Amino acid sequence: MKFPRIYTDEQGETHIGVRDLPEHEARLGPPPNPMGRMTEIEAVTSFVTLSVPAGTEAPSHNAPQPYICIVLSGEGEVTASDGTTVRLGPGGLIYCDDVSGKGHVTRSITDLSLAFINRASA
């Protein structure tokens, strides 16, 4: 499964790339158990939601810890320090693990509701 990722390189610059999690075939639900694709289960430490009005901008900041941000409603964008921007709408997600370096800027294009899932440390 592939989805956007924001990360820091060795020089402290942040970039938007792709996170690719390996998947395997798995049975879904009760019999007749149709087949699907699934990643390995990962532990999480917390889950929180946040809503912000259109036009809100969070200046450059780092992820406090690795987390996944999922857009529940609205539209927003994330800009890496290298100038690359990704725009995300409902159902979109980005893995943020730029816990050091120059950080990223986030903006709400419309009223925006987000879910943050903090990943447990390995």
Sine and cosine of phi, psi and omega as CSV:
sin_phi,cos_phi,sin_psi,cos_psi,sin_omega,cos_omega
0.00,0.00,0.76,-0.65,-0.03,-1.00
-0.91,-0.42,0.65,-0.76,0.08,-1.00
-0.42,-0.91,0.29,-0.96,-0.05,-1.00
-0.88,0.47,0.49,-0.87,0.00,-1.00
-0.62,-0.78,0.64,-0.77,0.15,-0.99
-0.92,-0.38,0.75,-0.66,-0.10,-0.99
-0.56,-0.83,0.22,-0.98,-0.01,-1.00
-0.93,-0.36,0.71,-0.71,0.07,-1.00
-1.00,0.02,-0.03,-1.00,-0.07,-1.00
-0.90,0.43,-0.38,0.92,0.00,-1.00
-1.00,-0.04,0.04,1.00,0.03,-1.00
1.00,0.02,0.03,1.00,0.03,-1.00
-0.99,0.17,0.64,-0.77,0.07,-1.00
-0.99,-0.11,0.54,-0.84,-0.04,-1.00
-0.67,-0.74,0.40,-0.92,0.14,-0.99
-0.96,-0.27,0.81,-0.59,-0.01,-1.00
-0.72,-0.70,-0.52,-0.85,-0.02,-1.00
-0.79,-0.61,0.73,-0.68,0.15,-0.99
-0.99,-0.17,0.76,-0.65,-0.04,-1.00
-0.86,-0.52,0.94,-0.33,0.03,-1.00
-0.99,-0.13,0.77,-0.64,0.03,-1.00
-0.88,0.47,0.58,-0.81,0.02,-1.00
-0.84,-0.54,0.39,-0.92,0.11,-0.99
-0.68,-0.73,0.32,-0.95,0.05,-1.00
-0.93,0.36,0.62,-0.78,0.00,-1.00
-0.52,-0.85,0.52,-0.85,0.06,-1.00
-0.99,0.11,0.64,-0.77,-0.05,-1.00
-0.92,-0.40,0.72,-0.69,0.14,-0.99
0.91,0.40,-0.15,-0.99,-0.02,-1.00
-0.97,0.24,0.23,-0.97,0.02,-1.00
-0.76,0.65,0.67,-0.74,0.32,0.95
-1.00,0.05,0.26,0.97,0.09,-1.00
0.75,0.67,0.96,0.28,0.08,-1.00
-0.89,0.46,0.41,-0.91,-0.01,-1.00
-1.00,0.01,0.52,-0.85,0.08,-1.00
-0.53,-0.85,-0.21,-0.98,0.03,-1.00
-0.87,-0.49,0.64,-0.77,-0.08,-1.00
-0.59,-0.81,0.57,-0.82,0.11,-0.99
-1.00,0.07,0.13,-0.99,0.11,-0.99
-0.93,0.36,0.45,-0.89,0.04,-1.00
-0.97,0.23,0.74,-0.68,0.06,-1.00
-0.88,-0.48,0.59,-0.81,0.04,-1.00
-0.97,0.26,0.59,-0.81,0.09,-1.00
-0.83,-0.55,0.42,-0.91,-0.03,-1.00
-0.97,-0.26,-0.44,0.90,-0.01,-1.00
-0.34,-0.94,0.29,-0.96,0.02,-1.00
-0.62,-0.78,0.75,-0.66,0.02,-1.00
-0.55,-0.83,0.50,-0.86,0.09,-1.00
-0.92,-0.39,0.40,-0.91,-0.04,-1.00
-0.56,-0.83,0.69,-0.72,0.09,-1.00
-0.84,-0.54,0.70,-0.72,0.02,-1.00
-0.70,-0.72,0.53,-0.85,0.01,-1.00
-0.97,0.24,0.32,-0.95,0.06,-1.00
-0.81,0.59,0.62,-0.78,0.05,-1.00
1.00,0.02,-0.06,1.00,0.03,-1.00
-0.94,0.34,0.72,-0.70,0.06,-1.00
-0.77,-0.64,0.82,-0.57,0.11,-0.99
-1.00,-0.10,0.90,-0.43,-0.03,-1.00
-0.87,0.49,0.14,-0.99,-0.09,-1.00
-0.74,0.68,0.79,-0.61,-0.01,-1.00
-0.45,-0.89,0.31,-0.95,0.07,-1.00
-0.98,-0.18,0.39,-0.92,0.17,-0.99
-0.92,0.39,0.76,-0.65,0.00,-1.00
-0.92,0.39,-0.41,0.91,0.06,-1.00
-0.28,-0.96,0.31,-0.95,0.03,-1.00
-0.86,0.50,0.74,-0.67,0.03,-1.00
-0.48,-0.87,0.30,-0.95,0.11,-0.99
-0.95,-0.30,0.75,-0.66,0.07,-1.00
-0.95,-0.33,0.81,-0.59,0.01,-1.00
-0.89,-0.46,0.77,-0.64,0.05,-1.00
-0.99,0.15,0.89,-0.46,0.02,-1.00
-1.00,0.09,-0.65,0.76,0.07,-1.00
-0.40,-0.92,0.43,-0.90,0.01,-1.00
1.00,0.00,-0.20,-0.98,-0.02,-1.00
-0.65,-0.76,0.67,-0.74,0.01,-1.00
-0.59,-0.81,0.08,-1.00,0.05,-1.00
-0.60,-0.80,0.44,-0.90,0.04,-1.00
-0.83,-0.56,0.75,-0.66,0.02,-1.00
-0.87,-0.49,0.83,-0.56,0.04,-1.00
-0.98,0.21,0.27,-0.96,0.00,-1.00
-0.91,0.42,-0.35,0.94,0.05,-1.00
-0.99,0.16,0.01,1.00,0.04,-1.00
1.00,-0.07,-0.15,0.99,0.02,-1.00
-0.94,0.34,0.71,-0.71,-0.01,-1.00
-0.84,-0.55,0.64,-0.77,0.14,-0.99
-0.84,-0.54,0.71,-0.70,0.03,-1.00
-0.96,-0.26,0.71,-0.70,-0.07,-1.00
-0.80,-0.60,0.68,-0.74,0.06,-1.00
-0.89,-0.46,-0.17,-0.99,-0.04,-1.00
-0.78,0.63,0.79,-0.62,-0.02,-1.00
1.00,0.03,-0.21,0.98,0.03,-1.00
-0.95,0.30,0.47,-0.88,0.05,-1.00
-0.58,-0.81,0.38,-0.93,0.07,-1.00
-0.61,-0.79,0.67,-0.74,0.07,-1.00
-1.00,-0.03,0.88,-0.48,-0.04,-1.00
-0.97,-0.26,0.92,-0.40,0.09,-1.00
-0.71,-0.71,0.54,0.84,0.09,-1.00
-1.00,0.01,0.92,0.40,-0.07,-1.00
-0.97,0.23,-0.08,1.00,0.08,-1.00
-0.62,-0.79,0.03,-1.00,0.05,-1.00
1.00,0.01,-0.37,-0.93,-0.13,-0.99
-0.98,0.18,-0.22,0.98,0.07,-1.00
0.99,0.17,-0.17,-0.99,-0.04,-1.00
-0.64,-0.77,0.35,-0.94,0.05,-1.00
-0.94,-0.34,0.66,-0.75,0.07,-1.00
-0.86,-0.50,0.59,-0.81,0.00,-1.00
-0.67,-0.74,0.60,-0.80,0.13,-0.99
-0.99,-0.13,0.84,-0.54,0.04,-1.00
-0.98,0.18,-0.68,0.73,0.08,-1.00
-0.83,-0.55,0.03,-1.00,0.17,-0.99
-0.80,0.60,0.69,-0.72,-0.20,-0.98
-0.73,-0.68,0.73,-0.68,0.12,-0.99
-0.86,-0.50,0.78,-0.63,-0.08,-1.00
-0.81,-0.58,0.44,-0.90,0.18,-0.98
-0.86,-0.51,0.73,-0.68,0.04,-1.00
-0.92,-0.40,0.80,-0.60,0.05,-1.00
-0.89,-0.46,0.92,-0.40,-0.01,-1.00
-1.00,0.07,0.80,-0.60,-0.02,-1.00
-0.99,0.17,0.67,-0.75,0.07,-1.00
-0.92,0.38,0.55,-0.84,0.06,-1.00
-0.91,0.41,0.57,-0.82,0.00,-1.00
-0.97,0.26,0.00,0.00,0.00,0.00
